[in-house]
Structures are given as structure tokens and as C-alpha cells.
């Protein structure tokens, strides 16, 4: 399992990217973030810091 960012709700704050221990989150269009599900270790750090709760487990 991995996590996924809902780009419609993402506010491009970068909090998730800054706490990811495996650097699987990258900046994409409009400075929003995307998670590489093949690299994600499902630790949940990103979801716990997201101020708009737009990260969910796949």
C-alpha cells in the first residue's frame, strides 16, 4: 500500500515533501505534490502533516 495526494485539494504547501523519509514526493504542475507509489514506504508521515488532509492511503 502507499499514499496518494488529491491534487484537487492540495494547496502546494510542501509540508508533506519536507517530512518524507524516502523522498518519494515531488513537485508537479502548479507546485502541487505527487507521491511515487513505487517508492512510498507507507509510513504516513506525509498524511499526518497535511494541513488540508488531502493525502490518503491507496
QUIHUMO-V288268 format. One record per pair of residues at least 24 apart in sequence whose ideal C-beta (glycine too) atoms are under 8 Angstrom apart, sorted by the first residue. I is the first residue (numbers start at 1). J is the second residue. D is the distance in whole Angstrom. If there is no record, write none. Layout:
i=I j=J d=D
i=I j=J d=D
//
This chain:
i=1 j=42 d=5
i=1 j=57 d=6
i=1 j=58 d=6
i=2 j=35 d=7
i=2 j=37 d=4
i=2 j=38 d=8
i=2 j=40 d=4
i=2 j=42 d=6
i=2 j=57 d=7
i=2 j=58 d=5
i=3 j=35 d=6
i=3 j=37 d=8
i=3 j=40 d=6
i=3 j=42 d=7
i=3 j=44 d=7
i=3 j=46 d=6
i=3 j=47 d=6
i=3 j=55 d=5
i=3 j=56 d=7
i=3 j=57 d=6
i=3 j=58 d=7
i=4 j=35 d=6
i=4 j=37 d=7
i=4 j=55 d=7
i=4 j=56 d=6
i=4 j=57 d=8
i=4 j=58 d=5
i=5 j=32 d=7
i=5 j=33 d=5
i=5 j=34 d=6
i=5 j=35 d=6
i=5 j=46 d=8
i=5 j=54 d=6
i=5 j=55 d=5
i=6 j=54 d=4
i=6 j=55 d=8
i=6 j=56 d=7
i=7 j=32 d=5
i=7 j=34 d=7
i=8 j=54 d=8
i=9 j=52 d=6
i=9 j=53 d=8
i=9 j=54 d=4
i=10 j=52 d=7
i=10 j=54 d=5
i=11 j=51 d=7
i=11 j=52 d=6
i=11 j=54 d=8
i=13 j=51 d=6
i=15 j=46 d=8
i=15 j=49 d=5
i=15 j=50 d=6
i=15 j=51 d=7
i=16 j=45 d=8
i=16 j=46 d=4
i=16 j=47 d=8
i=16 j=49 d=6
i=16 j=50 d=6
i=16 j=55 d=6
i=17 j=46 d=8
i=18 j=49 d=8
i=19 j=45 d=5
i=19 j=46 d=6
i=19 j=48 d=8
i=19 j=49 d=5
i=20 j=45 d=6
i=20 j=46 d=6
i=21 j=45 d=7
//
